[in-house]
Amino acid sequence: MNLPLLLLMPAVYIMKEYCFQPKDAGTCQEYTSRYYYNSETGICEEFNYGGCKGNKNNFLTEKSCQLICIEGSINRPVECKLPLALGNCPLSLVRYYFNLTSEKCEQFIYTGCNGNLNNFFSLEKCKSQCLNVRPSNLNEAMCSSNPDPGPCMAEIERFYYSSKTGKCYPFTYGGCGGNTNNYNSKESCLR
């Protein structure tokens, strides 16, 4: 069971972990429109929620789903937002994928079939597709905002860029809402 391992991981990873849970309508039948993050397509999709049970991959709005499960991925191609897929064949091929949590291209061993598009032949190709894809005018707008914890109550350490000092500082993010001046790490903030 992975639960003990998850409890040792930083809260920021735990918040993202439930985005990879499958769509779950629950056991009740008072259907309402909700959104969930589809880890196979890399986008937030609408579904009918029964009103009780289910799982945490369940959002009132598409925007809140995107803020929590796709944050930090503005303008990245869909393949860069997909989870790691090793495949299930007998080969051992060195490949690279974009890790949305660490915001880095990382090496993995691909088995040769049944993976997904987040699978690059070289580190350079992964970086060219998935890093530095935000237009510079968007970077300026993102970095000129004051830190915004958003309306939710989680306590997640994030970083914001101060355009006055040219440095990144930690702040406590609530887990939803806020603005785009919100980075998982000091390294991604300084990019």
N, C-alpha and C positions, 0 to 999 in steps of 0.2 A: 504494500500500500504506500502511496507517495505522500500521504498527509504529514508524517513527521518531517520529511525532507522539506516540504513546502513551508512548514512553520519556522524553519531555520533561514529561509530566504528573505531578502528585504521585502518590505511591504509593497514597494512599487511593482515587484514581480508578481506578488500574490494578486494585486488588483488586476493585472493583465491576464493572469492564468484563467480566470473564469470566462474570459472572452473566447476561449477555445472549447468551452463546453458545448455540446450539441443543442440545437433548438429543442425546447421542451415546453409543450403547451400546458403541462400540468394535468391534474386529475379532475378539476371542476369543469363546468360547462357554461360559465357566464362569460362568453367570448368577448374580448376586447382586442383592439389592434395594438400590437407592441412591435419592437424591433430587437433583433439579435445579430451578433457578429458571426457571419458565415466564414469560418477559417479556410474553407476550400476556395471561395471566390475572393476573399479579402475585402468584402464590403458588408455594410449593415443592411439587413433585409427585413421587410415587414413579415409578421406572422400573427396568427390568432392565438391569444393566450386565454386559457380557461378561467383564470382568476385566482387559482391557489396552487400551492406546491411549485413544480417546475424547478428552475435553477437560476443562478445569478446572471446568466447571459440573457437578460430580459430588461429592456429599456423602454421608457415611456415615449421617447422621441428618437428619431433617426439621428438628430444632432447629438444627443447625450451618448448614444452608442458610439458615434464617431469620435467624440471627445475622449472617451475612456479607452476604446479599443483600437483606434487608429491615430490617436494623437501623436504628434511628432512626425507624421508621415505625409504632411502636406505636399502635394505635387509629385509624390513618388509613384512610379508605375505600379500597377496592381501586383505584378510578380514579386515586387520588393516587400509587399505586405503579407504575403503568404507564409505559413509556418514551415519549418524545416520538414521535408519529406524524404526519408532515406530510401524508400522503395522497398521491394520485397523479392528481388532476384538475386542470383548467386555472385554477381560481379562485385568488384571493389574498385570504384573509380573515384579519384580525388576530384572534388568539385568545391564550389564556393556558394554560399547563400547569404542573404542579407538578414541579420538578426535584428528585428524591430525593437527588441528590448534593450540591447546594448548599442543599437544604431551603428553596427559595424558589419563588415563582410567577414565571414568566418569560414574556415575549411571544414568539410565533412566528407564522409565516404558514402557515395551513392551506389546503390546496388544494381543499377542499370535499367530499371523499369518501374512504372507506377509511382513516380515522384510528382512534382509539380513544376511550375515555371520559375520558382525561386531556386534556380539551379544553373550556375554559371561555370563555364570551362576554366576561367581564370579569375584571379583576384582583381585584376585590372578591369575586366568586363563587369564584374559585380559592382565595383566602385563607380564606374562610369554610368551604370544604369541607376544605382540606388543612392549614391551620395551626391551632395552639392547640387541638388535638383531644384532648389527654391530660387526663384528669380530675385535679383538683388533688391528690387523695390519692395518685395514682400519681406525680405530680411530686415530692411530698414523699419518697416511698419511693425514687424514682430518685436523688434528689439527696442523700440521707443516707448512701448507700453509699460506702465507700472505693474508690479506683480499683482495677480488677482487670484486669491485662493478658491474662488467659486463658491457656490451655495451648499455643496455637500460637506459632510462632517468627518471624512477620513483625515488622517494626519500623515501625509506623504511628503518626505523631503524632496523638493525640486529646486531648480536653479533658475534665476532670471538674469537677464543682461541689463546692466545699467549703461545707457548711452552717455551719461554724464561722466562716469569714471572709466568706461571701457572695460569693466570687470564684471564677473559673474558672482552672484551672491545666493546663498540658500534662502528658501522660504518654505512655509508649510502650505501644501496644496490640499484642498478638500476632496479631490477625486473626481469632480465633474465641473463643467462650466469653466469659468476663468477666461483667459485669453491665450494667445499664441506665444507670449514671452514666458514659456514654461518648458523646461528641459529636464530630461531624466538624469543627466550627469553634467558636471562642470565642463567636461571635454566637449559634449555636444553643444553646450551653451556657447562656448568660445569659437565654434566653427563659423 
